Amino acid sequence: MDDARFSLESVSPRHVAIIMDGNGRWANARGLPRTLGHRQGAEAVRRCVAGTLEMGIPFLTLFGFSSENWRRSNREVEDLMGLLRRYLQSEIAEFHKNGIRLRVIGQRDRLPQDIVRLIADAEARTAENQALDLIIAISYGGRQEIAATARRLAVAVAAGEITPDDIDEECFAAGLLTAGIPDPDLLIRTSGEQRLSNFLLWQSAYSEFIFVDKLWPDFDKGDLEAAVTEFRRRERRYGAAAESL
């Protein structure tokens, strides 16, 4: 194995993204309310964040609530918003203590105003932290993000601020909600489902996908470590032939 191939295979991911799937099924399998599944899912978030810190991975993005999740029952949406509210109130001091910077991406105008304020306060309080960038996608949809970016660029062209020729991949990426955040190297989905579900569609163009059979509330540090170990085994060619690496 040549040195270039070894360095590509052995490097750890800089950015891990996770589709946290299976809270409802975890609760249903135990005859419990779905709300309890979401609460157990919040415990899995804590374990995952702690594991990411320990492993020295600088970026972690968690898919917390999709734009499609608004279609769920009013009661479940209210329960999820309540859980988010409590999470923001209870975890930020610990984030700040551990050097975690919180960022939230998604359509904030659909969220309750008190949650919007909590998000803004949490982001401002943790803005200078550097141990881990924790990005939580809330009321987020990848297609919606791409469409909104295209609209903003169209407006800029119409206003004469840029020309159509100015729009390239770099320009487009700079207009996304994840501007300034590296694309995910590794994308994990729990619960055995094998689809993106409208998550980071642009950003995951060259991500390595790992699908885990466990439901999200059962996901732990060992599962994260196993996914990273599998990532290290893979060749990341970015379209190049193996012999050119």
C-alpha positions, 0 to 999 in steps of 0.5 A, spaced: 500 500 500 503 506 498 503 512 502 498 516 499 493 510 499 494 509 507 493 516 509 486 517 505 484 510 509 487 512 516 484 519 516 478 520 521 472 524 519 473 532 520 465 532 520 460 527 522 452 528 520 447 523 523 440 522 521 437 520 528 432 515 526 427 511 530 425 514 536 418 513 535 419 505 533 423 504 539 417 507 544 412 503 540 416 496 541 416 497 548 408 500 548 410 507 551 408 513 548 412 516 542 414 522 547 418 517 551 422 515 545 424 522 543 426 523 550 431 517 550 433 520 543 435 526 547 440 521 552 443 518 545 444 525 543 448 527 549 452 520 549 454 522 541 456 529 543 460 526 548 463 521 544 465 526 538 468 530 543 473 524 546 474 522 539 476 529 537 472 530 531 471 538 530 464 538 526 457 534 528 451 535 525 444 532 527 438 532 524 433 533 529 427 535 526 425 536 518 421 540 514 416 534 513 416 533 520 411 539 521 406 534 518 406 529 524 400 530 529 399 537 533 400 533 539 407 530 537 409 536 534 408 540 541 412 534 545 418 535 540 418 543 541 417 542 548 423 537 548 427 542 544 425 548 549 428 544 555 434 541 551 436 548 549 435 551 557 438 545 560 444 543 556 447 550 554 451 551 560 454 544 559 456 546 552 459 552 554 463 549 559 466 543 554 467 548 549 462 546 544 459 551 539 452 551 537 449 552 531 442 551 528 440 551 521 433 550 518 427 555 517 426 558 524 420 562 522 416 556 523 419 555 530 415 558 536 418 565 538 421 563 545 425 557 541 428 562 536 430 567 542 433 561 546 437 559 539 439 566 538 442 566 545 445 559 545 449 561 539 451 568 541 453 565 548 457 559 545 460 563 538 467 563 540 468 556 543 472 551 539 472 544 541 466 542 537 462 545 532 455 542 534 450 543 528 443 541 529 438 541 523 431 543 526 425 545 521 430 543 515 429 540 508 435 540 503 431 541 497 428 547 501 435 550 502 437 549 495 431 552 492 432 558 497 439 559 495 437 559 488 432 564 489 437 569 493 442 568 487 437 570 482 435 576 486 442 578 486 443 577 478 436 581 477 439 587 482 446 587 478 450 585 484 453 578 480 452 576 473 450 568 471 457 567 470 459 568 477 455 562 480 459 556 480 459 551 486 463 555 490 458 561 490 452 556 491 455 553 497 457 560 500 449 561 500 447 555 503 445 555 511 452 551 512 456 556 509 463 556 512 462 549 515 466 543 511 461 538 508 460 532 512 465 526 510 461 521 514 453 520 514 450 515 519 443 513 519 440 509 524 434 504 524 436 500 518 433 505 513 437 507 507 435 514 504 437 521 505 430 524 507 432 530 504 438 531 509 444 535 506 443 534 499 448 538 496 453 537 502 453 530 502 455 529 495 462 525 497 460 523 504 461 516 506 454 513 508 454 508 514 447 505 515 446 502 522 440 497 524 440 500 531 434 505 533 437 512 535 435 511 542 440 505 543 445 508 539 452 509 543 459 511 543 461 504 541 456 505 535 460 512 533 467 509 534 465 503 529 462 507 524 468 511 524 473 505 524 469 503 518 470 510 515 477 509 515 477 503 511 474 506 505 478 509 499 475 516 498 477 517 491 472 523 489 472 521 482 479 519 481 481 512 479 485 508 484 491 508 481 492 516 481 491 516 488 
